[in-house]
Amino acid sequence: MSKMKNLVAADPGSFVDPFRVDGSKPFHLTSFKTADRGGIDKDTGQEIIKVNRGLLSDLQEKLYAQNRWSMLLVFQGMDAAGKDSAIESVFDGINPQGCDVHSFKQPSTEELDHDFMWRAARRLPERGRIGIFNRSYYEEVLVVRVHPEILAKQRIPPKLVTKNIWRERFEDISAFEKYLARNGTVVLKFFLNVSKEEQRRRFLDRLEEPGKNWKFSMGDIAERELWAKYQAAYQDMIRHTASLDAPWYVVPADHKWFARVVIGSAIVGALNRLDLRFPKVDKSERGEFKKVREALANESRNARRARKAGLKDAATGKLETASDRAASRGGGTAARAD
């Protein structure tokens, strides 16, 4: 395991770089295979997942203690792509105090009374924390684009709803993410790229296992019928919003274990690049710590002395009481003898 840990820590990018999209070259979604396994088998993948959890736990603790950077992780994908289980697996054993997970569902009336980024902006991670968006503001250029009737409910002045609205939203999102990066938030975005056939198998699995029935919705089938439109929307979205400040990772999601390898390695690699360290204590504070340490040590020694003295006094008291009882018995006998 230590050998694997050293390998992963030294080069997490070997499981990440092939799937990274940062706008530096042309992007075509069809160029990314949904069943890619990165040249490794499942057993090796499971080892890497475990190593990444340990590394992530250590890095998350330093991130929290340093309280300078924050991290925003965005998860997008078709239904049954494995977003929920990936988040659960990658962050298994991580201190929940340093992480926040938010799932964005259908907007509320209050949310519709604000700009489309408002509800997401309210959930951004604080410094020292990792924020996880299970779906996100990107729904506004995916679901809303595939279902134009939703856009009509957003109460945007009609003259602003033009044929350029999607390009304008891409620009707004990119500017927002650049702003976050400039203020110390590391933004990583994961598109779980599942095939239509694998989605079909997972839907059948949900229907056949009673314990998974709750995950299935008839709406999932209706959305599946729009597969081609969603794929086109995802390609356009990634192509226009991938950047060095906020890269996309097109994660092969047909094999859940490999998706977790890619996601965990990407997060560990990004945190490693921050050179996170526990805060150092200055000389004046170390001097105060020394005094406190001595006081605590003396407190412990004094407590031990007090306990010993108490035991000694108790023992002496018992002896004196026994002596008094003996004397009393002796005096009584003498009095009766007299």
Contacts in CASP RR format, 6 or more apart in sequence:
PFRMAT RR
TARGET T0000
AUTHOR 0000-0000-0000
METHOD contacts of the structure
MODEL  1
MSKMKNLVAADPGSFVDPFRVDGSKPFHLTSFKTADRGGIDKDTGQEIIK
VNRGLLSDLQEKLYAQNRWSMLLVFQGMDAAGKDSAIESVFDGINPQGCD
VHSFKQPSTEELDHDFMWRAARRLPERGRIGIFNRSYYEEVLVVRVHPEI
LAKQRIPPKLVTKNIWRERFEDISAFEKYLARNGTVVLKFFLNVSKEEQR
RRFLDRLEEPGKNWKFSMGDIAERELWAKYQAAYQDMIRHTASLDAPWYV
VPADHKWFARVVIGSAIVGALNRLDLRFPKVDKSERGEFKKVREALANES
RNARRARKAGLKDAATGKLETASDRAASRGGGTAARAD
1 47 0 8 1.000
1 50 0 8 1.000
1 51 0 8 1.000
4 47 0 8 1.000
4 48 0 8 1.000
4 51 0 8 1.000
5 51 0 8 1.000
5 55 0 8 1.000
8 48 0 8 1.000
8 51 0 8 1.000
8 52 0 8 1.000
8 55 0 8 1.000
8 265 0 8 1.000
8 268 0 8 1.000
9 51 0 8 1.000
9 55 0 8 1.000
9 268 0 8 1.000
9 272 0 8 1.000
12 52 0 8 1.000
12 264 0 8 1.000
12 265 0 8 1.000
12 266 0 8 1.000
12 268 0 8 1.000
12 269 0 8 1.000
12 272 0 8 1.000
13 265 0 8 1.000
13 266 0 8 1.000
13 269 0 8 1.000
14 265 0 8 1.000
15 38 0 8 1.000
15 40 0 8 1.000
15 48 0 8 1.000
15 261 0 8 1.000
15 262 0 8 1.000
15 265 0 8 1.000
16 249 0 8 1.000
16 262 0 8 1.000
16 265 0 8 1.000
16 266 0 8 1.000
16 269 0 8 1.000
18 36 0 8 1.000
18 38 0 8 1.000
19 32 0 8 1.000
19 36 0 8 1.000
19 249 0 8 1.000
19 250 0 8 1.000
19 251 0 8 1.000
19 252 0 8 1.000
19 262 0 8 1.000
20 247 0 8 1.000
20 248 0 8 1.000
20 249 0 8 1.000
20 266 0 8 1.000
21 27 0 8 1.000
21 238 0 8 1.000
21 242 0 8 1.000
21 247 0 8 1.000
21 248 0 8 1.000
21 249 0 8 1.000
21 250 0 8 1.000
22 242 0 8 1.000
22 243 0 8 1.000
22 244 0 8 1.000
22 247 0 8 1.000
22 248 0 8 1.000
23 239 0 8 1.000
23 242 0 8 1.000
23 243 0 8 1.000
23 244 0 8 1.000
23 247 0 8 1.000
24 244 0 8 1.000
27 235 0 8 1.000
27 238 0 8 1.000
27 239 0 8 1.000
27 242 0 8 1.000
28 235 0 8 1.000
29 193 0 8 1.000
29 231 0 8 1.000
29 234 0 8 1.000
29 235 0 8 1.000
29 238 0 8 1.000
29 250 0 8 1.000
32 193 0 8 1.000
32 250 0 8 1.000
32 252 0 8 1.000
33 252 0 8 1.000
34 193 0 8 1.000
34 194 0 8 1.000
34 195 0 8 1.000
34 198 0 8 1.000
34 252 0 8 1.000
34 253 0 8 1.000
34 254 0 8 1.000
35 195 0 8 1.000
35 198 0 8 1.000
35 252 0 8 1.000
35 254 0 8 1.000
35 255 0 8 1.000
36 252 0 8 1.000
36 258 0 8 1.000
37 252 0 8 1.000
37 255 0 8 1.000
37 258 0 8 1.000
38 252 0 8 1.000
38 258 0 8 1.000
40 48 0 8 1.000
40 258 0 8 1.000
40 261 0 8 1.000
42 255 0 8 1.000
42 257 0 8 1.000
45 257 0 8 1.000
45 258 0 8 1.000
45 261 0 8 1.000
46 257 0 8 1.000
48 261 0 8 1.000
48 265 0 8 1.000
49 89 0 8 1.000
49 90 0 8 1.000
49 257 0 8 1.000
49 260 0 8 1.000
49 261 0 8 1.000
49 264 0 8 1.000
52 90 0 8 1.000
52 261 0 8 1.000
52 264 0 8 1.000
52 265 0 8 1.000
52 267 0 8 1.000
52 268 0 8 1.000
53 90 0 8 1.000
53 92 0 8 1.000
53 93 0 8 1.000
53 94 0 8 1.000
55 268 0 8 1.000
56 90 0 8 1.000
56 91 0 8 1.000
56 94 0 8 1.000
56 264 0 8 1.000
56 267 0 8 1.000
56 268 0 8 1.000
56 271 0 8 1.000
57 93 0 8 1.000
57 94 0 8 1.000
57 95 0 8 1.000
59 268 0 8 1.000
59 271 0 8 1.000
59 272 0 8 1.000
59 276 0 8 1.000
60 94 0 8 1.000
60 95 0 8 1.000
60 98 0 8 1.000
60 99 0 8 1.000
60 130 0 8 1.000
60 271 0 8 1.000
61 95 0 8 1.000
62 276 0 8 1.000
62 277 0 8 1.000
62 278 0 8 1.000
63 69 0 8 1.000
63 70 0 8 1.000
63 71 0 8 1.000
63 98 0 8 1.000
63 128 0 8 1.000
63 129 0 8 1.000
63 130 0 8 1.000
63 271 0 8 1.000
63 274 0 8 1.000
63 276 0 8 1.000
64 95 0 8 1.000
64 97 0 8 1.000
64 98 0 8 1.000
64 128 0 8 1.000
64 129 0 8 1.000
65 278 0 8 1.000
65 279 0 8 1.000
66 128 0 8 1.000
66 276 0 8 1.000
66 277 0 8 1.000
66 278 0 8 1.000
66 279 0 8 1.000
67 127 0 8 1.000
67 128 0 8 1.000
67 279 0 8 1.000
68 127 0 8 1.000
68 128 0 8 1.000
68 184 0 8 1.000
69 127 0 8 1.000
69 128 0 8 1.000
69 184 0 8 1.000
69 185 0 8 1.000
69 186 0 8 1.000
69 274 0 8 1.000
69 276 0 8 1.000
70 124 0 8 1.000
70 125 0 8 1.000
70 126 0 8 1.000
70 127 0 8 1.000
70 128 0 8 1.000
70 129 0 8 1.000
70 130 0 8 1.000
70 131 0 8 1.000
70 184 0 8 1.000
70 185 0 8 1.000
70 186 0 8 1.000
71 125 0 8 1.000
71 129 0 8 1.000
71 130 0 8 1.000
71 131 0 8 1.000
71 185 0 8 1.000
71 186 0 8 1.000
71 187 0 8 1.000
71 188 0 8 1.000
71 267 0 8 1.000
71 270 0 8 1.000
71 271 0 8 1.000
72 124 0 8 1.000
72 125 0 8 1.000
72 131 0 8 1.000
72 133 0 8 1.000
72 180 0 8 1.000
72 185 0 8 1.000
72 186 0 8 1.000
72 187 0 8 1.000
72 188 0 8 1.000
73 130 0 8 1.000
73 131 0 8 1.000
73 132 0 8 1.000
73 133 0 8 1.000
73 188 0 8 1.000
73 189 0 8 1.000
73 190 0 8 1.000
73 267 0 8 1.000
74 133 0 8 1.000
74 136 0 8 1.000
74 138 0 8 1.000
74 187 0 8 1.000
74 188 0 8 1.000
74 189 0 8 1.000
74 190 0 8 1.000
75 83 0 8 1.000
75 86 0 8 1.000
75 87 0 8 1.000
75 132 0 8 1.000
75 133 0 8 1.000
75 134 0 8 1.000
75 135 0 8 1.000
75 136 0 8 1.000
75 190 0 8 1.000
75 192 0 8 1.000
76 83 0 8 1.000
76 135 0 8 1.000
76 136 0 8 1.000
76 138 0 8 1.000
76 142 0 8 1.000
76 189 0 8 1.000
76 190 0 8 1.000
76 191 0 8 1.000
76 192 0 8 1.000
76 234 0 8 1.000
77 83 0 8 1.000
77 191 0 8 1.000
77 192 0 8 1.000
77 193 0 8 1.000
77 194 0 8 1.000
77 234 0 8 1.000
77 253 0 8 1.000
78 192 0 8 1.000
78 194 0 8 1.000
78 199 0 8 1.000
78 223 0 8 1.000
78 227 0 8 1.000
78 230 0 8 1.000
79 199 0 8 1.000
79 220 0 8 1.000
79 223 0 8 1.000
79 224 0 8 1.000
80 194 0 8 1.000
80 199 0 8 1.000
80 202 0 8 1.000
80 203 0 8 1.000
80 206 0 8 1.000
80 220 0 8 1.000
81 192 0 8 1.000
81 193 0 8 1.000
81 194 0 8 1.000
81 199 0 8 1.000
81 253 0 8 1.000
82 192 0 8 1.000
82 194 0 8 1.000
82 253 0 8 1.000
82 256 0 8 1.000
82 259 0 8 1.000
83 134 0 8 1.000
83 135 0 8 1.000
83 192 0 8 1.000
84 134 0 8 1.000
85 256 0 8 1.000
86 190 0 8 1.000
86 192 0 8 1.000
86 256 0 8 1.000
86 259 0 8 1.000
86 260 0 8 1.000
86 263 0 8 1.000
87 101 0 8 1.000
87 132 0 8 1.000
87 134 0 8 1.000
89 256 0 8 1.000
89 260 0 8 1.000
90 260 0 8 1.000
90 263 0 8 1.000
90 264 0 8 1.000
90 267 0 8 1.000
91 99 0 8 1.000
91 132 0 8 1.000
98 128 0 8 1.000
98 129 0 8 1.000
98 130 0 8 1.000
99 129 0 8 1.000
99 130 0 8 1.000
99 131 0 8 1.000
99 132 0 8 1.000
100 123 0 8 1.000
100 125 0 8 1.000
100 129 0 8 1.000
100 130 0 8 1.000
100 131 0 8 1.000
100 132 0 8 1.000
101 131 0 8 1.000
101 132 0 8 1.000
101 134 0 8 1.000
102 123 0 8 1.000
102 131 0 8 1.000
102 132 0 8 1.000
102 133 0 8 1.000
102 134 0 8 1.000
103 134 0 8 1.000
103 135 0 8 1.000
104 119 0 8 1.000
104 120 0 8 1.000
104 133 0 8 1.000
104 134 0 8 1.000
104 135 0 8 1.000
104 136 0 8 1.000
104 137 0 8 1.000
104 139 0 8 1.000
105 135 0 8 1.000
107 119 0 8 1.000
111 118 0 8 1.000
111 119 0 8 1.000
112 153 0 8 1.000
112 154 0 8 1.000
112 155 0 8 1.000
113 155 0 8 1.000
116 137 0 8 1.000
116 140 0 8 1.000
116 154 0 8 1.000
116 169 0 8 1.000
117 137 0 8 1.000
117 140 0 8 1.000
117 172 0 8 1.000
117 173 0 8 1.000
117 176 0 8 1.000
120 133 0 8 1.000
120 136 0 8 1.000
120 137 0 8 1.000
121 176 0 8 1.000
123 131 0 8 1.000
123 133 0 8 1.000
124 131 0 8 1.000
124 180 0 8 1.000
124 185 0 8 1.000
125 131 0 8 1.000
125 185 0 8 1.000
127 184 0 8 1.000
137 173 0 8 1.000
137 176 0 8 1.000
138 173 0 8 1.000
138 189 0 8 1.000
138 237 0 8 1.000
138 241 0 8 1.000
140 169 0 8 1.000
141 166 0 8 1.000
141 169 0 8 1.000
141 170 0 8 1.000
141 173 0 8 1.000
141 233 0 8 1.000
141 236 0 8 1.000
141 237 0 8 1.000
142 230 0 8 1.000
142 233 0 8 1.000
142 234 0 8 1.000
142 237 0 8 1.000
143 150 0 8 1.000
144 150 0 8 1.000
144 151 0 8 1.000
144 154 0 8 1.000
145 166 0 8 1.000
145 233 0 8 1.000
146 226 0 8 1.000
146 229 0 8 1.000
146 230 0 8 1.000
146 233 0 8 1.000
151 161 0 8 1.000
151 165 0 8 1.000
166 236 0 8 1.000
167 240 0 8 1.000
170 237 0 8 1.000
170 240 0 8 1.000
170 241 0 8 1.000
173 241 0 8 1.000
174 240 0 8 1.000
174 241 0 8 1.000
174 243 0 8 1.000
174 246 0 8 1.000
177 187 0 8 1.000
177 241 0 8 1.000
177 243 0 8 1.000
177 245 0 8 1.000
177 246 0 8 1.000
178 243 0 8 1.000
178 245 0 8 1.000
178 246 0 8 1.000
180 187 0 8 1.000
180 246 0 8 1.000
181 187 0 8 1.000
181 245 0 8 1.000
181 246 0 8 1.000
186 270 0 8 1.000
186 271 0 8 1.000
186 274 0 8 1.000
187 245 0 8 1.000
187 246 0 8 1.000
188 246 0 8 1.000
188 247 0 8 1.000
188 249 0 8 1.000
188 266 0 8 1.000
188 267 0 8 1.000
188 270 0 8 1.000
189 241 0 8 1.000
189 246 0 8 1.000
189 247 0 8 1.000
189 248 0 8 1.000
189 249 0 8 1.000
190 248 0 8 1.000
190 249 0 8 1.000
190 251 0 8 1.000
190 263 0 8 1.000
190 266 0 8 1.000
191 234 0 8 1.000
191 238 0 8 1.000
191 248 0 8 1.000
191 249 0 8 1.000
191 250 0 8 1.000
191 251 0 8 1.000
192 251 0 8 1.000
192 253 0 8 1.000
192 259 0 8 1.000
193 250 0 8 1.000
193 251 0 8 1.000
193 252 0 8 1.000
193 253 0 8 1.000
194 202 0 8 1.000
194 253 0 8 1.000
194 254 0 8 1.000
195 254 0 8 1.000
196 224 0 8 1.000
196 227 0 8 1.000
198 253 0 8 1.000
198 254 0 8 1.000
199 224 0 8 1.000
203 216 0 8 1.000
203 220 0 8 1.000
203 221 0 8 1.000
203 224 0 8 1.000
205 212 0 8 1.000
206 212 0 8 1.000
206 213 0 8 1.000
206 215 0 8 1.000
206 216 0 8 1.000
207 213 0 8 1.000
207 216 0 8 1.000
223 230 0 8 1.000
238 248 0 8 1.000
238 250 0 8 1.000
241 248 0 8 1.000
242 248 0 8 1.000
249 262 0 8 1.000
249 263 0 8 1.000
249 266 0 8 1.000
251 259 0 8 1.000
251 262 0 8 1.000
251 263 0 8 1.000
252 258 0 8 1.000
252 259 0 8 1.000
252 262 0 8 1.000
253 259 0 8 1.000
281 289 0 8 1.000
END
